[in-house]
Amino acid sequence: MKGYAPNASRIAATLLAFAAACGSGRPAQSSKFGVRYQDPAELDSENGLISVGLSDACLGLDVATAPTTTPTTTSTTDPVTGITYTTSSWIDPTTGASVTSTTWTDPVTGITYTNTSSTDPLTGLTTTSSSSTDPTTGITTTTTTDPMTGLTTTTTSTAAPALVAQTTATIDPNACGIFNGMPPNLLGLNGLQPNSLTGDHFKKWFAADPQTANTLMKYLVKCSLPVGQGMDFDYGGVHYLWTGVLGLAPHWSAGESIPEGEQQLVSACLGLHANRYGAHVPISVLGQFADGTPIPVSADELASFPVTEGCFFGNMFRKDGVFSGNDRPLALADDQSSLRTCAMADRTGAGASSMCPPIQYAGNCRDICQPDPTNLYYLNCTANGRTYRALSTRIRPNVEYTCGDGICQVTESCGTGSTWNNCGLDCGPCN
């Protein structure tokens, strides 16, 4: 089945950025190469779930972690108004983003204002936000501008969580379940229904990181519910709407406990929608529903997506994790890169299993999976001695790039060579 979805804002793609040998991995500002960057708008289409969202790190939801690097702080006072502006700059230790925050208080109203900008080191995009806190009401109003769309989102809250400086993230043992800290009883192994979202536990989980939570819910509902069904949620003055597409969990969406077969298919579906670069890429999803019925696919769809890509399987509900396998007909050459890498073994030398940790690379699909009788997709795959229901993916050939094509693709890095991660031909030398 070919999936369609409205474009969504990217969450921090640099959570998955590999360590480049030359600084940020982007070219110097002045370059004789006349670098042309890939337009992020060229990437908009389909699967944009950042695979770090599938992490089993189970970060505690009660703690907002302050920057662990030492901020550089300066203060200036306007001689006319007497207002003192305090500016702090730091590097986010998790994402590598450069963050600058300026705060001041209006001496007449007592309202405190904060302007914050965060620059993604991988894409170069800058996200800006401004907030104001009224000391009489305690209400904080925050406006955030999406660098991809230019759209602004305004939220209000009566009290912001206090920042707690920590050197390491706090692990909440009660939050270690599925979907990056969403415990099994949150939406429940007992039913994915609208009333699943009304409890304080879900609201608390969502409030900890609305942008990431929104993205995870988008793909969870997309995978689980069929076309024509969906879920919505109101938070911070924003109405979130998540629509179903694949319908892989009919029992769960009917309010019943979710069978293991559906658990495995939903886990596989979330895995195949992961993308290392946060790029939205059209994909074709093939396989069977839990009852053995094939996912509908047309001859036109198969012709439109001629390249077999990979197999995905696992069980996040039971903390087994998500696995991937490679089904490409040809391996990428050293000068080639792809917007779809989560079905590949790691190519960066960083020591991870796959190109999209925490997804674990299990091998070639043909070696670890059982194909369906038509050899169109894989029925199940095995890893660590356990066999899971699997989903397969097909892609178009235009998601692969070659160093030397004259464009510094989001999949390439600066350098002096001609390989995908040292592509001086397209990206120029590093800073």
C-alpha positions as CSV (number, residue, x, y, z in Angstrom):
1,M,0.0,0.0,0.0
2,K,1.3,3.4,-0.9
3,G,1.0,5.9,2.0
4,Y,0.0,9.5,1.7
5,A,0.1,12.1,4.5
6,P,0.1,15.8,4.8
7,N,3.5,17.4,5.2
8,A,4.7,17.7,8.8
9,S,7.4,19.8,10.4
10,R,10.6,18.0,11.0
11,I,11.7,17.3,14.5
12,A,15.4,17.6,15.4
13,A,17.0,15.6,12.6
14,T,20.4,16.1,14.1
15,L,19.6,13.6,16.9
16,L,20.7,11.0,14.3
17,A,23.5,13.0,12.7
18,F,26.8,11.1,12.5
19,A,30.0,12.6,13.8
20,A,31.8,14.2,10.9
21,A,35.5,14.4,10.9
22,C,35.4,18.0,9.7
23,G,33.5,20.0,12.2
24,S,29.8,20.4,11.5
25,G,29.9,18.4,8.4
26,R,28.8,21.4,6.4
27,P,31.0,23.4,4.0
28,A,32.7,26.7,4.8
29,Q,30.6,29.8,4.2
30,S,32.9,31.0,1.5
31,S,33.7,28.4,-1.1
32,K,35.1,28.5,-4.6
33,F,33.0,25.5,-5.4
34,G,29.7,27.5,-5.5
35,V,27.9,25.0,-3.4
36,R,24.2,24.6,-4.0
37,Y,22.5,23.0,-1.1
38,Q,19.6,20.6,-1.5
39,D,16.3,22.5,-1.0
40,P,14.6,20.9,2.0
41,A,11.3,21.4,0.1
42,E,12.5,18.8,-2.3
43,L,12.2,16.2,0.4
44,D,8.6,16.7,1.4
45,S,6.4,13.7,0.9
46,E,5.9,10.8,3.2
47,N,7.9,9.0,5.9
48,G,9.4,11.5,8.3
49,L,9.5,9.7,11.6
50,I,12.9,10.2,13.1
51,S,14.1,6.9,14.2
52,V,15.3,8.3,17.5
53,G,11.6,8.5,18.3
54,L,11.6,4.8,18.6
55,S,14.3,4.8,21.3
56,D,13.8,2.7,24.4
57,A,15.7,5.2,26.4
58,C,12.6,6.0,28.4
59,L,13.5,9.5,29.4
60,G,11.7,10.6,32.5
61,L,8.7,12.9,31.8
62,D,9.0,14.9,35.0
63,V,12.3,16.5,34.2
64,A,13.2,19.2,31.7
65,T,16.9,19.0,31.3
66,A,18.9,22.2,31.1
67,P,21.9,22.5,28.8
68,T,24.8,20.4,30.1
69,T,27.4,22.6,28.4
70,T,28.4,25.8,30.1
71,P,26.5,28.7,28.5
72,T,28.3,31.9,27.4
73,T,26.4,34.8,29.0
74,T,26.6,38.5,28.3
75,S,24.5,41.4,29.6
76,T,23.9,44.8,28.1
77,T,21.8,47.7,29.4
78,D,19.9,50.2,27.2
79,P,20.9,53.7,28.5
80,V,17.5,55.1,27.3
81,T,15.1,52.5,28.7
82,G,17.2,51.1,31.4
83,I,16.3,47.6,30.3
84,T,19.0,45.0,30.8
85,Y,19.2,42.3,28.1
86,T,20.8,39.0,29.1
87,T,22.0,36.7,26.2
88,S,23.1,33.1,26.7
89,S,24.6,30.8,24.0
90,W,25.3,27.1,24.2
91,I,25.5,23.9,22.2
92,D,22.7,21.4,22.9
93,P,24.5,18.2,24.0
94,T,21.8,16.0,22.6
95,T,21.2,17.5,19.2
96,G,24.4,19.5,18.6
97,A,22.2,22.5,17.8
98,S,23.5,26.0,18.5
99,V,21.1,27.8,20.8
100,T,20.9,31.5,21.6
101,S,18.5,32.9,24.2
102,T,17.9,36.6,25.0
103,T,15.8,37.6,28.1
104,W,14.7,40.9,29.4
105,T,11.9,42.3,31.7
106,D,9.7,45.3,30.9
107,P,10.2,47.7,33.9
108,V,6.6,49.1,33.5
109,T,4.6,45.9,33.1
110,G,6.9,43.5,34.8
111,I,6.5,41.0,31.9
112,T,9.5,38.9,31.1
113,Y,10.3,38.3,27.4
114,T,12.6,35.6,25.9
115,N,13.7,35.2,22.3
116,T,15.3,31.9,21.4
117,S,16.9,30.6,18.2
118,S,18.2,27.1,17.5
119,T,20.3,26.3,14.4
120,D,20.4,22.7,13.2
121,P,24.0,21.8,12.4
122,L,23.0,19.2,9.8
123,T,20.4,21.2,7.8
124,G,21.4,24.8,8.7
125,L,17.8,25.6,9.4
126,T,17.0,27.9,12.3
127,T,14.0,27.6,14.5
128,T,12.9,30.7,16.4
129,S,10.6,31.2,19.3
130,S,9.5,34.1,21.5
131,S,7.8,33.9,24.9
132,S,6.4,36.3,27.5
133,T,5.4,35.6,31.1
134,D,2.9,37.8,32.8
135,P,3.9,38.0,36.5
136,T,0.3,38.8,37.6
137,T,-1.3,35.8,36.0
138,G,1.6,33.4,35.6
139,I,0.5,32.8,32.0
140,T,3.3,32.2,29.5
141,T,2.7,32.7,25.8
142,T,5.1,31.1,23.4
143,T,5.2,31.6,19.6
144,T,7.3,29.2,17.5
145,T,8.2,29.6,13.8
146,D,8.7,26.5,11.7
147,P,11.8,27.1,9.5
148,M,10.5,24.7,6.8
149,T,7.0,26.2,6.3
150,G,7.2,29.6,7.9
151,L,4.1,28.8,9.9
152,T,3.8,30.0,13.5
153,T,2.3,28.1,16.4
154,T,1.3,29.9,19.6
155,T,0.7,28.1,22.9
156,T,-0.1,29.3,26.4
157,S,0.6,27.7,29.7
158,T,-0.1,28.7,33.3
159,A,3.2,27.4,34.6
160,A,6.4,26.3,32.8
161,P,8.3,23.3,34.2
162,A,11.4,24.3,36.1
163,L,14.7,23.4,34.4
164,V,16.8,21.1,36.4
165,A,20.5,21.0,35.4
166,Q,21.7,17.4,35.0
167,T,24.8,15.8,33.5
168,T,22.8,12.7,32.4
169,A,19.2,12.1,31.6
170,T,17.0,10.7,34.3
171,I,15.5,7.3,33.7
172,D,12.0,6.9,34.9
173,P,11.4,3.1,35.5
174,N,7.7,3.7,35.3
175,A,7.9,5.2,31.9
176,C,9.9,2.5,30.1
177,G,7.5,1.0,27.6
178,I,6.8,1.6,24.0
179,F,7.3,4.6,21.9
180,N,10.1,6.5,23.6
181,G,8.8,6.5,27.1
182,M,5.1,6.0,26.4
183,P,4.2,3.2,28.9
184,P,2.0,0.3,27.7
185,N,-0.9,1.4,29.9
186,L,-0.8,4.9,28.4
187,L,-2.9,4.2,25.3
188,G,-3.2,0.8,26.7
189,L,-2.6,-2.5,25.4
190,N,-6.3,-2.5,26.0
191,G,-7.5,-0.2,23.3
192,L,-6.4,2.6,21.0
193,Q,-9.5,4.8,21.2
194,P,-10.3,8.5,21.7
195,N,-10.9,8.1,25.4
196,S,-7.3,6.7,25.7
197,L,-6.2,10.4,25.4
198,T,-8.2,11.9,28.2
199,G,-6.2,10.7,31.1
200,D,-3.7,12.8,33.0
201,H,-0.9,10.3,32.2
202,F,-1.2,10.9,28.4
203,K,-1.5,14.7,28.9
204,K,1.6,14.7,31.0
205,W,3.5,12.6,28.4
206,F,2.4,14.8,25.5
207,A,3.2,18.0,27.4
208,A,6.8,16.8,28.0
209,D,7.6,17.2,24.2
210,P,4.5,18.1,22.1
211,Q,6.4,18.2,18.8
212,T,7.9,14.7,19.2
213,A,4.7,13.3,20.8
214,N,2.7,14.7,17.9
215,T,4.9,13.0,15.3
216,L,4.9,9.7,17.2
217,M,1.1,9.8,17.5
218,K,0.8,10.6,13.8
219,Y,2.6,7.5,12.8
220,L,1.1,5.3,15.5
221,V,-2.4,6.1,14.4
222,K,-1.5,6.0,10.7
223,C,-0.2,2.4,11.2
224,S,-2.9,1.2,13.5
225,L,-6.1,2.6,12.3
226,P,-7.7,2.3,8.8
227,V,-8.6,5.0,6.4
228,G,-11.7,6.9,7.6
229,Q,-10.8,6.6,11.3
230,G,-8.6,8.9,13.4
231,M,-7.9,10.5,16.7
232,D,-7.7,14.1,17.8
233,F,-6.3,15.9,20.9
234,D,-6.3,19.5,22.1
235,Y,-3.2,20.8,23.9
236,G,-1.9,24.3,24.4
237,G,-4.5,25.9,22.1
238,V,-3.5,23.6,19.3
239,H,-5.9,21.0,17.8
240,Y,-4.0,17.8,16.8
241,L,-5.6,15.4,14.3
242,W,-4.1,12.0,13.5
243,T,-5.6,9.9,10.7
244,G,-5.5,6.2,10.0
245,V,-4.2,4.7,6.8
246,L,-2.9,1.1,7.1
247,G,-5.3,-0.4,9.7
248,L,-2.8,-2.9,11.0
249,A,-4.4,-3.1,14.5
250,P,-8.1,-3.7,14.1
251,H,-8.5,-5.3,17.6
252,W,-6.6,-2.5,19.3
253,S,-8.6,0.2,17.5
254,A,-11.8,-1.6,18.5
255,G,-11.0,-1.2,22.1
256,E,-9.7,-4.7,22.7
257,S,-6.3,-5.8,24.0
258,I,-3.8,-5.8,21.2
259,P,-2.8,-9.3,20.0
260,E,0.9,-10.0,19.6
261,G,0.5,-10.2,15.8
262,E,-0.8,-6.7,15.7
263,Q,1.9,-5.6,18.1
264,Q,4.6,-6.9,15.7
265,L,3.0,-5.3,12.6
266,V,2.6,-1.9,14.3
267,S,6.2,-2.0,15.4
268,A,7.3,-2.9,11.9
269,C,5.3,-0.1,10.5
270,L,6.8,2.5,12.8
271,G,10.3,1.2,12.0
272,L,9.8,1.4,8.2
273,H,8.6,5.0,8.6
274,A,11.8,6.1,10.3
275,N,14.2,8.3,8.4
276,R,17.7,9.2,9.3
277,Y,17.5,12.6,7.8
278,G,13.9,13.5,8.7
279,A,13.2,13.5,5.0
280,H,9.7,12.7,3.8
281,V,10.1,10.0,1.0
282,P,7.4,8.1,-0.8
283,I,7.4,4.4,0.0
284,S,5.4,1.3,-0.9
285,V,4.5,-0.9,2.0
286,L,3.8,-4.6,1.4
287,G,2.9,-7.5,3.6
288,Q,-0.1,-9.1,5.3
289,F,-2.5,-8.1,8.0
290,A,-2.5,-10.1,11.2
291,D,-5.3,-12.3,9.8
292,G,-3.2,-13.3,6.8
293,T,-5.0,-11.0,4.3
294,P,-2.5,-9.2,1.9
295,I,-2.2,-5.5,2.2
296,P,-3.7,-4.2,-1.1
297,V,-1.2,-3.2,-3.8
298,S,-1.8,-2.4,-7.4
299,A,0.3,-3.1,-10.5
300,D,0.7,0.6,-11.0
301,E,2.1,1.0,-7.5
302,L,4.6,-1.8,-8.0
303,A,5.7,-0.1,-11.3
304,S,6.0,3.2,-9.6
305,F,8.2,1.8,-6.8
306,P,10.4,-0.7,-8.7
307,V,13.3,-1.0,-6.2
308,T,13.0,-3.4,-3.4
309,E,14.4,-1.8,-0.2
310,G,14.1,-3.7,3.0
311,C,12.2,-5.7,5.6
312,F,11.2,-4.4,9.1
313,F,10.1,-6.4,12.1
314,G,10.2,-6.6,15.9
315,N,8.0,-5.8,18.9
316,M,8.3,-2.5,20.7
317,F,5.4,-3.3,22.9
318,R,7.4,-6.1,24.6
319,K,10.7,-4.1,24.4
320,D,12.2,-6.5,21.9
321,G,13.1,-3.4,19.7
322,V,12.7,-3.0,16.0
323,F,14.9,-4.7,13.4
324,S,15.6,-4.1,9.7
325,G,17.1,-6.0,6.8
326,N,18.4,-5.0,3.4
327,D,16.6,-6.1,0.3
328,R,18.3,-3.8,-2.2
329,P,19.3,-5.5,-5.5
330,L,22.6,-3.6,-5.5
331,A,24.7,-2.2,-2.7
332,L,25.5,1.5,-2.7
333,A,28.9,2.4,-4.0
334,D,31.2,4.6,-1.9
335,D,30.2,7.7,-3.7
336,Q,26.5,7.0,-3.4
337,S,24.0,7.9,-0.7
338,S,20.3,7.5,-0.1
339,L,17.5,9.3,1.7
340,R,16.4,5.8,2.8
341,T,19.0,4.2,4.9
342,C,17.3,2.5,7.8
343,A,17.3,-0.9,6.1
344,M,21.1,-0.7,5.7
345,A,24.0,-1.7,8.0
346,D,25.9,1.2,9.4
347,R,28.2,2.9,6.8
348,T,29.5,5.7,9.1
349,G,32.0,3.7,11.1
350,A,30.3,5.0,14.3
351,G,29.9,1.5,15.7
352,A,26.1,1.3,15.5
353,S,24.3,-1.7,14.0
354,S,22.2,0.2,11.5
355,M,22.2,3.6,9.9
356,C,19.2,4.5,12.1
357,P,19.9,3.5,15.7
358,P,18.2,2.3,17.8
359,I,16.8,0.2,14.9
360,Q,19.0,-2.9,14.8
361,Y,20.3,-4.2,11.5
362,A,19.7,-8.0,11.2
363,G,21.1,-8.9,7.8
364,N,19.9,-9.5,4.3
365,C,16.2,-10.1,4.1
366,R,16.6,-13.1,1.9
367,D,18.8,-14.8,4.6
368,I,16.6,-14.1,7.6
369,C,13.1,-14.0,6.3
370,Q,10.4,-16.2,4.7
371,P,9.0,-14.9,1.5
372,D,5.4,-15.1,0.5
373,P,4.6,-17.6,-2.3
374,T,4.8,-14.9,-5.0
375,N,8.2,-13.6,-3.7
376,L,6.7,-10.1,-3.6
377,Y,7.3,-9.5,0.1
378,Y,8.4,-11.2,3.3
379,L,5.9,-12.9,5.7
380,N,8.2,-13.1,8.8
381,C,11.8,-12.6,9.8
382,T,14.0,-13.9,12.6
383,A,16.4,-12.1,14.9
384,N,18.0,-13.2,18.2
385,G,16.2,-16.5,17.9
386,R,12.7,-15.0,17.7
387,T,10.5,-14.8,14.6
388,Y,8.3,-11.8,13.9
389,R,5.7,-10.8,11.4
390,A,7.3,-8.5,8.9
391,L,6.5,-5.7,6.5
392,S,8.5,-5.0,3.3
393,T,9.2,-1.7,1.5
394,R,9.8,-0.6,-2.0
395,I,11.2,2.7,-3.1
396,R,11.8,4.8,-6.2
397,P,15.3,5.1,-7.7
398,N,15.3,8.9,-7.4
399,V,16.1,8.8,-3.6
400,E,19.7,7.9,-4.3
401,Y,22.5,10.4,-5.0
402,T,26.0,10.4,-6.2
403,C,28.8,12.6,-5.0
404,G,29.7,14.8,-7.9
405,D,26.2,15.6,-9.1
406,G,26.8,19.3,-8.3
407,I,24.4,19.5,-5.3
408,C,25.3,19.1,-1.7
409,Q,22.6,16.7,-0.7
410,V,21.4,16.3,2.9
411,T,22.9,12.8,2.8
412,E,26.4,14.1,2.0
413,S,29.1,15.7,4.0
414,C,31.8,18.2,3.3
415,G,35.5,17.3,2.8
416,T,38.2,16.9,0.2
417,G,37.2,13.6,-1.3
418,S,34.6,12.1,-3.6
419,T,32.7,9.7,-1.2
420,W,29.3,10.3,0.2
421,N,30.6,11.2,3.6
422,N,33.6,13.2,2.3
423,C,32.1,14.9,-0.7
424,G,34.3,17.9,-1.5
425,L,33.0,17.8,-5.1
426,D,29.5,18.9,-4.0
427,C,29.8,20.3,-0.5
428,G,33.3,21.9,-0.6
429,P,35.9,21.8,2.2
430,C,34.9,21.8,5.8
431,N,35.2,24.7,8.2
